């Protein structure tokens, strides 16, 4: 049985507060090997609290 090694690199930009009730966030990821290979992944968003 052959074993596969999966590696992942992640660059997190974190969050930036826009106002008392809102912020933005972003991170970037890249995976190597494994069964599912993601060339690049970007997660970003805008969050509101109330």
DOPAZA-812615 format. One line per field, with one value per atom (N, C-alpha, C): residue number from 1; x, y, z. Coordinates in steps of 0.02 Angstrom, whole numbers. Example, Ala and Ser with C-alpha at 12.3 -4.5 7.8 and 13.67 -1.06 7.14 Angstrom:
! residues 2
resi <- 1	1	1	2	2	2
X <- 660	615	660	642	684	645
Y <- -284	-225	-165	-112	-53	2
Z <- 390	390	390	354	357	394
//
This chain:
! residues 50
resi <- 1	1	1	2	2	2	3	3	3	4	4	4	5	5	5	6	6	6	7	7	7	8	8	8	9	9	9	10	10	10	11	11	11	12	12	12	13	13	13	14	14	14	15	15	15	16	16	16	17	17	17	18	18	18	19	19	19	20	20	20	21	21	21	22	22	22	23	23	23	24	24	24	25	25	25	26	26	26	27	27	27	28	28	28	29	29	29	30	30	30	31	31	31	32	32	32	33	33	33	34	34	34	35	35	35	36	36	36	37	37	37	38	38	38	39	39	39	40	40	40	41	41	41	42	42	42	43	43	43	44	44	44	45	45	45	46	46	46	47	47	47	48	48	48	49	49	49	50	50	50
X <- 42	0	44	29	69	38	80	57	71	24	34	41	85	96	59	23	-14	15	31	58	14	11	-30	8	8	37	-19	-19	-72	-43	-67	-47	-110	-109	-168	-156	-200	-196	-234	-277	-312	-372	-386	-445	-428	-471	-465	-533	-534	-597	-615	-674	-697	-735	-775	-813	-827	-868	-884	-917	-956	-995	-976	-920	-903	-827	-808	-738	-732	-672	-657	-602	-599	-547	-527	-466	-441	-386	-382	-325	-317	-257	-239	-209	-225	-199	-176	-129	-106	-90	-114	-100	-58	-20	25	14	11	3	-66	-74	-140	-186	-246	-294	-327	-337	-368	-315	-298	-248	-280	-272	-297	-237	-238	-183	-180	-234	-240	-311	-319	-384	-383	-434	-439	-505	-501	-561	-560	-614	-618	-691	-700	-769	-776	-837	-857	-906	-893	-936	-967	-1031	-1069	-1094	-1092	-1122	-1175	-1226	-1280	-1312
Y <- -59	0	62	108	169	225	260	316	381	428	493	545	592	647	708	740	800	859	912	973	1032	1080	1140	1201	1254	1318	1368	1409	1457	1525	1576	1645	1682	1704	1735	1810	1849	1921	1945	1903	1920	1964	2006	2048	2121	2162	2234	2261	2297	2324	2387	2388	2445	2495	2469	2510	2469	2496	2460	2393	2388	2328	2292	2309	2275	2265	2211	2197	2158	2158	2118	2068	2012	1962	1930	1902	1868	1819	1763	1718	1681	1657	1621	1554	1501	1435	1401	1356	1314	1245	1192	1124	1088	1039	999	925	882	811	795	736	715	696	675	654	713	767	827	882	908	960	1026	1077	1144	1186	1212	1256	1317	1353	1411	1415	1438	1449	1517	1557	1623	1625	1642	1654	1726	1761	1831	1847	1895	1911	1976	1994	2054	2031	2047	2025	2085	2079	2129	2097	2132	2109	2159	2133	2178	2148
Z <- 0	0	0	-45	-51	-9	28	69	32	38	7	61	49	97	72	115	98	136	101	132	115	160	149	174	134	155	159	211	221	237	203	215	239	300	329	335	305	311	372	400	461	449	497	495	502	476	483	503	558	583	544	514	476	519	565	611	673	718	780	766	712	698	634	602	540	534	499	486	421	393	334	352	315	328	262	260	200	219	182	187	121	109	47	67	30	44	-20	-13	-68	-39	-73	-49	-100	-75	-116	-99	-150	-138	-114	-86	-61	-118	-102	-152	-187	-151	-179	-178	-236	-239	-258	-216	-231	-251	-311	-332	-287	-283	-238	-212	-152	-122	-88	-100	-70	-32	31	72	94	81	101	117	160	177	215	224	261	314	376	431	467	479	517	581	636	698	720	752	776	838
//
